[in-house]
């Protein structure tokens, strides 16, 4: 696998664009991704019972297993908008299809932003006109910018992998900064690839990869109405069809996992008001599920997040979060470590506290990226989750979100 400079339009046969349609005051707010030929599709959606109209619409579109385009708007979530919200999705897809000369059921629609506001369809259609005119192989970065809400940076990843002598590319872009929590963190993510792969294999791969990437991050404990991951693979790299269990499948899976994992980390690092990135790794658990639950519980804890904001090695909060997670482990066996670029320190051995230098611990926890490792000695399973600290700025941002 080769990590490369690139964007959502880097795989063969994809074009993209991002423009300002007037849904937000000044920032770009509409994006479009288009494949030159029909592409196999896969998707994953929010587990929130309150699902935005675009999610309900895209769940229907996914049944076909094939698509050509995605239209995305930011600034308005089109959530809790009733029948009209769904009709607006249908109208958006139909209008985009007419401009692209494709079928309406080949168009996914996604939205992000404020809940409970009707879409301004005049601006949406005008935006589609502009997007369809500006589509290009160099439009990926503009598209990545157009899907942002409270994000401070674009989130893009691109890799290539050799499959049977053919260079296959996988690229992704995502948005997410607040309302980030497991079971699809609050986010939109779009993945393109020029690989030849079936819908069933791609859908299965996406489902399993989401579990270990986007479902292992937390900023603030909230899961949104609009969470969506959409993947399009158009086969234009010319590789042999990827069969599950083959060497090509394993290579593609590794690259696919890397793209989603890096996007997940980028979301956490750009968490609203966040100052520190936290990776929590659980080793030696009795099962993979227990390891995942334990790691997620720690990065989701408000008290743990607050301790990291204060650079406080308050390991009791970590052990407490593990204890109420519901996962099985033996507290009396746990070893616990903190580390960063400034060094490492062990604070717990076999469930008992170790004396440590508070000054040294403070130095370690003042770094921007902090790694916590809990070794359970109960088995061989392991898992990692990613989170951030909880700062004053998080309250400031969300106390004034609608303005």
C-alpha positions in Angstrom: 0.0 0.0 0.0 1.2 3.5 -0.9 -0.1 6.6 1.0 -0.3 9.4 -1.6 -1.3 12.9 -2.1 -4.8 12.9 -3.5 -8.5 13.5 -3.0 -12.0 12.0 -3.6 -11.5 12.5 -7.4 -8.1 10.8 -7.6 -9.3 7.2 -8.4 -9.8 6.7 -12.2 -13.2 7.9 -13.6 -14.2 10.2 -10.7 -14.9 13.9 -10.8 -15.9 16.3 -8.1 -16.7 19.9 -7.3 -17.4 22.1 -4.3 -19.1 25.5 -4.4 -20.8 28.2 -2.3 -24.6 28.0 -3.0 -25.7 30.5 -0.3 -26.9 27.9 2.2 -24.2 29.3 4.6 -23.0 32.9 4.8 -19.6 32.6 3.1 -18.1 29.1 3.2 -18.5 26.5 0.4 -21.7 24.6 1.2 -22.4 22.1 -1.7 -20.4 19.3 -3.1 -20.8 16.7 -5.9 -19.0 13.5 -6.7 -19.6 11.7 -10.0 -18.4 8.5 -11.6 -18.0 8.4 -15.3 -19.6 4.9 -15.3 -22.0 3.0 -13.0 -20.3 2.2 -9.7 -20.9 -0.5 -7.2 -22.2 1.2 -4.0 -22.1 0.4 -0.3 -23.2 2.5 2.7 -23.6 2.6 6.4 -26.0 4.9 8.3 -26.8 6.3 11.8 -28.3 4.1 14.4 -30.2 7.0 15.8 -34.0 6.3 15.7 -34.4 9.9 14.5 -33.1 9.6 10.9 -32.8 12.6 8.6 -34.6 12.6 5.3 -31.4 12.0 3.3 -30.6 8.9 5.4 -34.0 7.4 4.7 -33.7 8.3 1.0 -30.2 6.8 0.7 -31.2 3.6 2.5 -33.7 3.1 -0.4 -31.2 4.0 -3.1 -28.7 1.6 -1.6 -31.0 -1.4 -2.4 -30.0 -1.1 -6.1 -26.3 -1.6 -5.1 -25.2 0.7 -8.0 -24.9 4.5 -8.3 -23.2 7.2 -10.2 -23.3 10.4 -8.1 -23.5 12.0 -4.6 -24.9 15.4 -3.9 -24.1 16.9 -0.5 -25.1 20.1 1.2 -23.9 21.6 4.5 -25.5 24.3 6.6 -28.9 22.4 6.8 -29.3 18.8 8.0 -32.8 18.3 6.4 -33.7 16.4 9.6 -37.0 16.4 11.3 -38.6 18.0 8.2 -41.4 15.5 7.7 -42.7 14.4 4.3 -41.5 17.6 2.7 -37.9 16.8 3.6 -38.1 13.4 1.9 -39.7 15.0 -1.2 -36.8 17.5 -1.3 -34.4 14.6 -1.4 -36.2 13.1 -4.3 -36.3 16.5 -6.1 -32.6 17.1 -5.4 -31.7 13.7 -6.9 -34.0 14.1 -9.9 -32.6 17.6 -10.7 -29.0 16.4 -10.4 -29.8 13.4 -12.6 -31.2 15.6 -15.3 -28.1 17.7 -15.3 -25.8 14.6 -15.4 -27.9 12.6 -17.9 -28.3 9.7 -15.5 -31.2 8.1 -13.7 -32.5 9.6 -10.4 -32.0 6.3 -8.5 -28.3 6.6 -9.3 -27.9 9.7 -7.1 -27.3 9.6 -3.3 -28.2 12.8 -1.4 -26.6 13.8 1.9 -27.0 16.8 4.2 -25.4 18.1 7.4 -26.0 21.2 9.5 -28.9 22.6 11.6 -31.8 20.2 12.4 -35.4 21.3 11.8 -35.0 23.7 8.9 -36.5 23.2 5.5 -34.1 23.2 2.5 -34.0 26.2 0.3 -34.6 24.2 -2.9 -34.0 27.3 -5.1 -30.5 27.5 -3.8 -30.1 23.7 -3.9 -31.0 23.6 -7.6 -28.8 26.6 -8.4 -26.0 24.9 -6.6 -26.4 21.7 -8.6 -26.2 23.8 -11.8 -22.9 25.3 -10.6 -21.6 22.0 -9.5 -22.4 20.1 -12.7 -20.6 22.9 -14.6 -17.5 22.8 -12.4 -17.0 19.0 -12.1 -13.4 18.1 -12.7 -10.6 15.7 -11.8 -9.1 18.5 -9.7 -12.3 19.3 -7.7 -11.9 16.9 -4.8 -10.4 19.3 -2.4 -13.1 21.9 -3.0 -15.7 19.1 -2.4 -14.0 18.2 0.9 -14.2 21.8 2.0 -17.8 22.2 1.0 -19.1 19.4 3.4 -17.6 21.0 6.5 -19.7 22.5 9.4 -17.9 23.4 12.6 -14.8 21.6 11.3 -11.6 23.6 11.1 -9.8 21.6 8.5 -10.5 19.4 5.5 -10.2 15.6 6.1 -8.9 13.7 3.1 -7.0 10.5 2.6 -5.8 8.7 -0.6 -3.9 5.4 -1.0 -3.0 3.1 -3.9 -2.5 -0.7 -3.8 -1.2 -3.1 -6.4 -3.8 -5.8 -7.2 -2.7 -8.3 -9.9 -0.4 -5.8 -11.5 -3.0 -3.0 -11.6 -2.8 0.2 -9.5 -6.0 0.5 -7.5 -6.8 3.7 -5.7 -9.0 4.3 -2.7 -9.7 7.9 -1.6 -11.9 9.4 1.1 -13.2 12.6 2.5 -15.1 13.2 5.7 -16.6 15.9 7.9 -17.1 15.7 11.6 -16.1 17.7 14.6 -19.0 17.7 17.1 -21.8 15.2 18.0 -19.2 12.5 17.6 -19.9 9.2 19.4 -19.7 5.5 18.6 -22.5 3.7 16.6 -21.5 5.9 13.7 -20.0 9.1 15.0 -21.8 12.2 13.8 -20.2 12.5 10.5 -20.4 12.3 6.7 -17.9 10.2 4.9 -17.5 9.5 1.2 -15.1 6.9 -0.3 -14.3 6.4 -4.0 -12.3 3.6 -5.6 -11.6 2.4 -9.1 -11.5 -1.2 -7.9 -13.6 -4.0 -9.4 -15.6 -5.4 -6.5 -19.1 -6.7 -6.0 -21.8 -4.9 -4.0 -22.0 -7.8 -1.5 -18.3 -8.0 -0.9 -18.0 -4.2 -0.6 -21.0 -3.9 1.7 -19.7 -6.6 4.0 -16.2 -5.0 4.1 -17.6 -1.6 4.9 -19.7 -3.0 7.7 -16.8 -4.7 9.4 -14.4 -1.8 8.9 -16.8 0.8 10.3 -17.0 -1.3 13.5 -13.2 -0.8 14.1 -12.9 2.8 12.9 -15.9 5.2 13.0 -17.6 3.2 15.7 -14.5 3.6 17.9 -14.3 7.4 18.2 -16.0 9.9 20.6 -15.8 13.6 21.1 -18.9 14.4 23.2 -21.2 11.4 23.5 -23.8 12.6 21.0 -24.8 10.6 17.9 -26.5 12.5 15.1 -29.5 12.1 12.8 -27.4 12.3 9.6 -24.4 9.9 10.0 -23.6 8.4 6.6 -20.7 6.6 4.9 -21.1 6.1 1.2 -18.7 4.1 -1.0 -18.5 4.0 -4.8 -16.3 1.6 -6.7 -16.4 1.8 -10.5 -13.9 -0.9 -11.6 -12.0 1.4 -13.9 -8.6 0.3 -12.6 -9.0 -2.9 -14.6 -8.2 -5.3 -11.9 -9.7 -8.8 -11.7 -12.9 -8.9 -9.6 -12.0 -8.9 -5.9 -13.1 -12.2 -4.3 -13.5 -12.4 -0.6 -10.6 -14.3 1.1 -8.2 -13.9 -1.9 -4.8 -12.2 -1.6 -6.2 -9.2 -3.5 -9.1 -9.0 -1.1 -6.7 -9.0 1.9 -4.6 -6.2 0.3 -7.6 -4.2 -0.6 -9.1 -4.6 2.9 -5.8 -3.4 4.5 -5.8 -0.3 2.3 -9.6 0.3 2.9 -9.2 0.0 6.6 -6.3 2.5 6.6 -8.4 5.1 4.8 -11.3 4.8 7.2 -9.1 4.6 10.2 -7.1 7.8 9.3 -10.4 9.7 8.5 -11.7 8.6 11.9 -8.6 9.9 13.6 -8.8 13.2 11.7 -12.3 13.7 12.9 -11.3 13.2 16.6 -8.2 15.5 16.2 -10.6 18.2 14.9 -13.1 17.7 17.7 -14.9 20.9 18.7 -12.7 22.8 21.0 -10.3 19.9 21.4 -6.7 20.4 22.4 -5.5 16.8 22.8 -6.0 13.6 20.9 -6.3 10.4 23.0 -5.8 6.9 21.9 -7.0 4.2 24.3 -5.7 0.7 23.7 -6.9 -2.3 25.6 -4.7 -5.4 25.5 -5.1 -8.9 26.9 -8.9 -8.9 27.0 -10.9 -12.1 27.1 -12.8 -11.2 23.9 -12.6 -8.7 21.1 -16.0 -7.3 22.0 -14.9 -6.7 25.6 -11.7 -4.9 24.5 -13.8 -2.7 22.2 -16.4 -1.9 24.9 -13.7 -1.1 27.4 -11.7 1.2 25.1 -14.8 3.0 23.9 -16.0 3.6 27.5 -12.8 5.3 28.5 -12.7 7.7 25.5 -16.4 8.5 26.0 -16.1 9.5 29.6 -16.6 13.2 30.3 -14.5 12.9 33.5 -11.6 11.3 31.6 -11.8 13.9 29.0 -11.8 16.7 31.6 -8.7 15.1 33.3 -6.8 15.2 30.0 -7.8 18.8 29.5 -6.1 19.5 32.8 -3.1 17.2 32.0 -4.0 15.3 35.2 -2.9 11.7 35.4 -6.1 10.7 37.2 -6.0 7.0 36.4 -8.9 6.3 38.8 -11.2 7.9 36.2 -10.0 5.5 33.5 -10.4 2.4 35.7 -13.8 3.6 36.8 -14.9 4.1 33.2 -13.8 0.6 32.4 -15.7 -0.7 35.4 -19.1 0.7 34.4 -18.6 -0.3 30.7 -20.4 -3.7 31.2 -17.4 -5.6 29.8 -15.8 -8.4 31.7 -12.3 -7.9 33.1 -10.4 -8.5 36.3 -9.6 -5.1 37.9 -7.0 -6.8 40.2 -4.9 -7.7 37.1 -4.8 -4.4 35.3 -1.6 -2.7 34.3 -2.0 0.9 33.1 0.4 3.2 31.2 0.4 6.7 29.8 2.8 7.8 27.0 3.4 10.6 24.5 6.4 12.0 22.6 7.5 13.3 26.0 8.0 9.8 27.5 6.0 7.1 29.2 5.0 6.1 32.7 3.2 3.2 34.4 0.7 4.2 37.0 -1.0 0.9 37.9 0.4 -2.7 38.3 -1.8 -5.7 38.9 -4.6 -3.4 40.0 -2.5 -1.5 42.6 -1.2 2.0 42.3 2.4 2.8 41.6 4.3 5.8 42.9 5.1 8.1 40.0 6.6 11.5 39.5 3.7 13.9 39.0 5.9 16.4 37.3 7.0 13.8 34.7 3.3 12.7 34.3 2.3 16.3 33.7 5.0 16.7 31.0 3.8 13.6 29.2 0.1 14.7 29.3 0.8 18.2 28.1 1.6 16.8 24.6 -1.0 17.1 21.9 -1.3 13.3 21.3 -1.5 11.0 24.3 -1.6 7.2 24.4 -3.2 5.2 27.2 -2.6 1.4 27.4 -4.4 -1.0 29.7 -3.1 -4.5 29.8 -5.7 -6.8 31.4 -4.0 -10.3 31.4 -7.4 -12.0 30.8 -6.8 -13.2 27.3 -5.4 -12.3 23.9 -7.9 -9.8 22.4 -7.1 -6.1 21.9 -8.8 -3.0 20.5 -8.2 0.8 20.3 -10.5 3.7 20.5 -9.9 7.4 19.9 -11.1 10.5 21.7 -10.2 14.0 22.7 -10.2 16.2 25.8 -13.3 18.3 26.8 -12.5 22.0 26.8 -14.2 25.3 27.5 -14.4 26.0 23.8 -16.7 23.0 23.3 -19.4 24.7 25.4 -18.8 28.0 23.6 -19.1 26.5 20.1 -22.2 24.5 20.9 -23.9 27.2 23.0 -24.0 29.4 19.9 -24.3 26.8 17.1 -27.4 28.0 15.3 -26.0 31.5 14.8 
